[in-house]
């Protein structure tokens, strides 16, 4: 009995430390692309998903800012272009994306 308890505890620890990646989250329908160029959780309340979204969006914003600076344009222009491309890609791959009415589609 003690061995089973220890095994279950080890399994729970390993599952809780599992780091979700973007591809997995998209495949599971946990995240989707928004027209503003950023990722969003499809359903709120999952702290792992929200952490992943924040991490990815921080990286995207940094990249968008560099592009905007290099092209001497406003950040919002780059976000819009990126959003359109990411939504088209999500549509083609069957992943979730947010339409112009702010509704999730896939």
C-alpha positions as a Python dict, from the first residue, in 0.01 Angstrom:
ca = {
    (1, 'X'): (0, 0, 0),
    (2, 'X'): (282, 239, 87),
    (3, 'X'): (450, 165, -248),
    (4, 'X'): (128, 245, -439),
    (5, 'X'): (87, 571, -249),
    (6, 'X'): (444, 675, -329),
    (7, 'X'): (400, 584, -694),
    (8, 'X'): (79, 784, -718),
    (9, 'X'): (242, 1082, -549),
    (10, 'X'): (535, 1068, -791),
    (11, 'X'): (296, 1048, -1085),
    (12, 'X'): (97, 1349, -964),
    (13, 'X'): (414, 1553, -917),
    (14, 'X'): (536, 1466, -1266),
    (15, 'X'): (198, 1555, -1419),
    (16, 'X'): (181, 1887, -1240),
    (17, 'X'): (530, 1979, -1359),
    (18, 'X'): (446, 1894, -1722),
    (19, 'X'): (497, 2205, -1928),
    (20, 'X'): (236, 2260, -2192),
    (21, 'X'): (363, 2376, -2528),
    (22, 'X'): (181, 2587, -2784),
    (23, 'X'): (124, 2309, -3037),
    (24, 'X'): (-26, 2081, -2774),
    (25, 'X'): (-250, 2356, -2644),
    (26, 'X'): (-375, 2430, -2996),
    (27, 'X'): (-435, 2062, -3072),
    (28, 'X'): (-634, 2024, -2750),
    (29, 'X'): (-842, 2332, -2832),
    (30, 'X'): (-726, 2518, -2523),
    (31, 'X'): (-596, 2828, -2701),
    (32, 'X'): (-677, 3012, -3018),
    (33, 'X'): (-558, 3296, -3234),
    (34, 'X'): (-717, 3639, -3210),
    (35, 'X'): (-727, 3904, -3482),
    (36, 'X'): (-510, 4133, -3271),
    (37, 'X'): (-207, 3908, -3330),
    (38, 'X'): (-213, 3748, -2989),
    (39, 'X'): (-306, 3413, -2843),
    (40, 'X'): (-605, 3376, -2610),
    (41, 'X'): (-742, 3096, -2394),
    (42, 'X'): (-1055, 2944, -2545),
    (43, 'X'): (-1194, 2884, -2195),
    (44, 'X'): (-1073, 3085, -1897),
    (45, 'X'): (-972, 2936, -1566),
    (46, 'X'): (-679, 2707, -1647),
    (47, 'X'): (-367, 2857, -1489),
    (48, 'X'): (-129, 2651, -1705),
    (49, 'X'): (-302, 2772, -2022),
    (50, 'X'): (-307, 3131, -1900),
    (51, 'X'): (64, 3115, -1818),
    (52, 'X'): (140, 2976, -2163),
    (53, 'X'): (-71, 3248, -2328),
    (54, 'X'): (110, 3520, -2129),
    (55, 'X'): (452, 3379, -2217),
    (56, 'X'): (375, 3349, -2589),
    (57, 'X'): (210, 3690, -2605),
    (58, 'X'): (507, 3857, -2435),
    (59, 'X'): (738, 3705, -2695),
    (60, 'X'): (507, 3805, -2978),
    (61, 'X'): (477, 4162, -2854),
    (62, 'X'): (853, 4191, -2830),
    (63, 'X'): (891, 4065, -3187),
    (64, 'X'): (612, 4291, -3313),
    (65, 'X'): (773, 4594, -3147),
    (66, 'X'): (1106, 4520, -3319),
    (67, 'X'): (934, 4489, -3657),
    (68, 'X'): (733, 4809, -3601),
    (69, 'X'): (1048, 4997, -3506),
    (70, 'X'): (1241, 4861, -3802),
    (71, 'X'): (958, 4951, -4043),
    (72, 'X'): (891, 5284, -3873),
    (73, 'X'): (523, 5205, -3823),
    (74, 'X'): (286, 5178, -3530),
    (75, 'X'): (271, 4858, -3328),
    (76, 'X'): (-102, 4821, -3396),
    (77, 'X'): (-33, 4790, -3769),
    (78, 'X'): (205, 4498, -3715),
    (79, 'X'): (-35, 4333, -3468),
    (80, 'X'): (-318, 4356, -3721),
    (81, 'X'): (-113, 4205, -4005),
    (82, 'X'): (16, 3928, -3779),
    (83, 'X'): (-334, 3860, -3648),
    (84, 'X'): (-476, 3819, -3995),
    (85, 'X'): (-198, 3577, -4092),
    (86, 'X'): (-224, 3376, -3769),
    (87, 'X'): (-604, 3346, -3798),
    (88, 'X'): (-575, 3225, -4159),
    (89, 'X'): (-318, 2968, -4050),
    (90, 'X'): (-541, 2853, -3762),
    (91, 'X'): (-835, 2816, -4002),
    (92, 'X'): (-626, 2607, -4242),
    (93, 'X'): (-502, 2383, -3959),
    (94, 'X'): (-842, 2343, -3794),
    (95, 'X'): (-742, 2525, -3476),
    (96, 'X'): (-949, 2776, -3283),
    (97, 'X'): (-953, 3138, -3392),
    (98, 'X'): (-1161, 3436, -3290),
    (99, 'X'): (-1383, 3584, -3562),
    (100, 'X'): (-1467, 3954, -3604),
    (101, 'X'): (-1764, 3908, -3368),
    (102, 'X'): (-1525, 3790, -3095),
    (103, 'X'): (-1663, 3434, -3114),
    (104, 'X'): (-1444, 3125, -3118),
    (105, 'X'): (-1449, 2917, -3435),
    (106, 'X'): (-1258, 2611, -3550),
}
